[in-house]
Amino acid sequence: MVSKTINEMLTVKKGVINGEVTLISSGPLKLGVTYSSKSGSIPFQVPLPSNAKIKELTLEIAVTHSSEPHNVKWRVWFNGFPLTREFKPQITVEAKDKFFSKVLFDVTPVLQAKGFREELILAIKYDGNENLIVDHANLIVTYEASEAKSSYIYCSGAILVPPQTSVKYPFEISELIEGFGELRGVMIVSSKLSETKIFLNGKNIYNAANITGAEEFYIENIDLKPKNILEIQHETSNIQVRDYVNLSTILATITYMLKPKLDIINAKLESQGEKEKVIATIKNNGASKPDKAWLLVIDTGVVVSRQRLPELTPGEEIQIEIPCKKQMLTKHGLMFIRVVWTKLSRTFTSEMRLR
């Protein structure tokens, strides 16, 4: 029999690395007799930085099922590679008439054997006679890079919070390093009438309401300490709400990173008859090269032209000419340019309106 424990969170990994750790969430996937399908797939988009490499990749699958784990029959593939034919979760909790399980795989060897690419596919075939719901699936990606350092803790499981209740969860950071604190995670909410509040060391850092299903959250610039208390509150004004709010995944990080900063020094729109072009000067005022960068020309909310930018070194400046065509004749200044660049898992932007 499955333990009747309704709160169980496993510390999967923690430590300090030269690089960055991030969470990529996807899903859901509903299989079984009610949903007219017993197989399906979940895609992931994973950034592949040019100046870093993926060191570790952990796959986490969150599953709600009616039967006890030994009765669940499934098969799982990752990028076409068979992972398992057995349902052997690391964590299972029981809540009312359902079970919630977490299944984790180290899929780094799969990617090393088959090669890394930006789109990765999780495929599942359910062989049972009931329903199987993949509430969400996550990839925990560890990038190895000389221009970043991270102290982190990754926890997976289930903290089930009944209505009008709060639950506290303590966790520790291995080493306080200079950098910015961040909290990523996934919670599962069953009712739109539920309101969830997350507190870190007594400070309210996140609120969510009017949502259902798996909700990924990302909170920046938080004050992480060696020992921390995460508190989840579940509030509702409707006495008919009976279901739990489930905090399923936690990734807390402190990251120091040499960031690129691509500033638009000046930009103008030039017209010659029916031909138009934007001339822009871009300078990297940051401390490192971007992994990828693009220049977009946007008119009334529509991207009318784009161009890949070179990887500018710190202090480097470049002038770009990009042909474009205005969507509509306007004098209201609705045309602007945007520079988009990435560093490891992060995306940054700057923009300037064209006059």
N, C-alpha and C positions, 0 to 999 in steps of 0.2 A: 504493500500500500504506500501511496505517496504521503509524505509528511504533511500535516495540517498547517505547517508554518505558512503565514501569509505575507511575511516580509523576509526576503533573503537577497542580499547583494554581495556578489563575489568580486574581490579585487583581482582583476585579470592581470594587469601589468602596472608597474610604477617604476620611476627612475629618472635619470637625467641623460639626455642624448645630445650629440652635436647634430642639430637638425630641428625638425618640427613634427608634431603629431596632430592629426586632424581626424574628424569624423565625417563620413559621407553616408547619408541615410536615403533609403528608397523604399518603395512599397506603397500600399499593401498588395497582397495576393490572396484571393479567396477561392478555395478549391472544395469540391465535394458535391454531394447530391443536390443541395440547394442551389448551387451556383453553376450547374450544368457543365462543369469542366473539372477534370482531375489532373490537369497539368498546366503549367504556365511558367513565365519567366519574369525576373525583375532586373532591369538594367541599372548600371552605375556609371557615372561620368567621373573619371579620376584624372586630375591634372597630372601631366608628366613634365615637370620642370626640366629645362635644358641644363641647369647648373646644379642638379641634385639627382639622387637616385632613390628609389623605393627600397628601404631596408627590410621592413616587415609589413605584412598585410594580414589582418585578422578579420574573418567573416563572422558576423553575429546574426543569428536568425531568431526572431521573437515570434512564438507560435501560440495561438489559442486553440484548444482542442477539447472535445467532449469526453473522450476515453482516457484511461490512464496510459502513461507513456508506453508501457510494454504492448499495448494494443494498437498503437499508431504505426501504420505501414507507409513508408515513403522512400523515394530515391532522389538524390540531390547531385547536381552537376554544377561545376563552376568553370565557365569558359570552355565547356565541352568536356571537361575532365571529371570523371565520377568521384564524388567525395564519400558517399555512404549509401548503403541500402537499409540501414537500421536507424531507428529513432532513439538516440541515446543523449538526451539533454544533460547539460551540466547542472542546471537548476530547474526545478519544477515546483510551483506553488499552486495550491487549490483555493479557489474563491467561489463559494456558492456551488453552482452546478457545472463549473468549468475548470479547466486546468490551463495554466500559463507556463510555458517552458522557454528556456533559452538554450540554443545550440550554437557552439562556437567551434570554428575551424581555423587553424593556421594555414592560410592558402598561399603563403610566400613561395613554397616549392612549386606550386602549380604555375605561378607567373614566371618563375625562373626557368621552368622547363618549356613553357609555351610562348614566352615573350610578353613583355609589358605592352599594353595599348590603352588608349584613353577610355574606351567603352568596354566594360566587363559585364558578363551576364551570369546571373544565378538562375538555374532552372530546377524546378521541382515537379515530381510526379507523385501524386497521392494515390495509394492503393487501397484506401479504406472505404467503408460504407457510410460514413458520417460526414462531417464538415471539418476542414482544416483551414484556419485563417492565419496567414503570415501577416501579423500586424505591421511589422516593419523589418527591414534587414539593413544592417550597417556594415560598412567597411571602416576599420580603424587603420589609418595609413601612417606609417612612420617614414619620413623622408630624412635621408642622411645628407647634410649640407654643411659646408665650412662657414657659411655666413649666418648661421642661426644656432641657438642653443635653447633647449626646452627641459623643464622639470615638470613631470606629469603623473597623473594617476587615472587609470581607466577601470571603471566598475560596471558590471553587468548583472542584471537580475530582475528583481521586482520589489518595489516598495509600494504596497497597496494602502491607499489612504481612504477610509470611509468618509461619507459626508459629515460635515461639521466636526472634522477631526484634523489634527496635525501630527506628523511623524518626523522625528529628527534622525539624521544619519551622520555620524562622524566620519571624517576621512583626513588623511595626512598627506602632505606634500614632502617628498624626500629631501629636497634642498631648495631653499629660497635663493633665487638668482635674480639679477637685475633684469627687468623686463616688464611686460604687461600681462596681467592675469586675465584668464578667460574661462568660461564654463560653457561646455556644449553638452547636449543630452537629448533624450527622447522620452516623452511621456505619452500615455495612452488615456484618452478621455472618452467615456461612454455616453455622456449626456451633454447637450448644449446648455443645459441649465446649471452645470457645474462651473465654478470659478476656482482657478488654481493660483496660488501665490507661492513663490519660492523665496526663501530668506537664506542669506549666507552670513553666518556669525551675527545674527540678529538684524541684519539690514535687508529690507525688501529689494530684490534685484530683478524680479520678473513676475508679471501677471498675465494670465490667459483666461479668456472667457468666450463663450459662444463658439466653441470648436468641438469637433468629435473626431475620433480616430487617433492615429499617431501624429504627434506634433513635435517637430524638431525645434529646439531652441538654442540660441547662441547669444551669450551675454559677454560683452567686452569690458575691459578696464575695471576688473573687480579686484578687491584686496584679499589675496590668498595668504594664509598664514601657515606655519608648520602644522598646526592642528586646527581643523575647521569643523563647523557644524552646519550641515545643510538641513533646512526645515521645509517641508512641503505641507501647505495648508489646503484643505478642500472645503470650500464653502458653497452653499446653495440656499436659495430662499424657498425652494419647492420641496415639501416633505415627501413627495413621491419619488425623488431621486434616491436610489438604493445602491447604485453601482460605485465601485471604487475609481479613484484616479490612480493610475499605475505609473510610477517613475521607473523606467525600464533601463536607461543607460545614462552614465555620467562620465564625462571626460573633462577633468580640470587641468589646466596647463598654465605655466608661467613661461613666456617665450621672449627671448632677446633675439632681435633680427636686424641685420643691416638692410634697410629698406631703400629701394629706388623711389624717386619722386620726380615724375615727369610733369613739368610746368609748361603751360602754353604762354610763351613770352608775348607774342602778338599773332593776330590772324585777321585776314581780310578776304572779302569776296570780290573777285574781278569778273567783269562781263565783257565779252567781245562778240557782238552780234548775238547769235543764239547759243554761243559757247560760254560756259562759266567755269570758273575754277576757284578753289580756296588755296591761299598761300598762307602757311602757318610756320612759325618758328617754335620748336620744342627743345627744352633743355632739361637734362637730368640734374636736378639739384639735390639728389639723394646720396646714399652711401654705398650703393651697389648697382649692378646691371639688372634690368628686368629680365624675367625668363621669356616673356612674349609681350608685344605691345602693338596696339592698333590705333589708327586715327579714323574716327567716324565723323561724317557730315550728316547732320540731322535737320530736317525741315518739317515743321509742324508735327513732330513726333515720329516721323518716318526716316529711317536711315537711307539716304539717297546715294551715298558713296562711302567706301571704306578702303583703307590701305594699311598693309602691315608695315610696322616701323622697325628699324634696326635696333639691336640691343645696345642702347646708348650707355657708355661708361659714365661714372660720376663726373660731372662738370662738362660733359660733351653736349654740344648744341647742333641742331640740324634744321634746315629749312625744307619744308615739304610742299610740293604742289600737287593738288589732287583734283581732277576734273569732277564736276558735279552738275546736276540739273535741279533747279528749284521745283518743288511740287506745286506751288501756287504763287501768284503774284501777291505779295503782301508787303505792307510797310510797318508791320507791327513787331518786327524783330523776333520772329519765331524760328529763325535759322541759327544754329550754333554748331560748334565742333566739340567733340569729346575725345579725350585720350584715355584708353583703357589698357592697363598693364597688369601682369601677374608676377608674383614672387612666391615660390613654393605653392601652397594651397590657396593663397590669398589673391584677391582681385582689388585693384585700386582704380580710381578715375579722377580726372580733372576736366573742366569744360570752360568754354568761353563763347558768349553770344556774338554773332556776326552782325555788324552794323552796316 
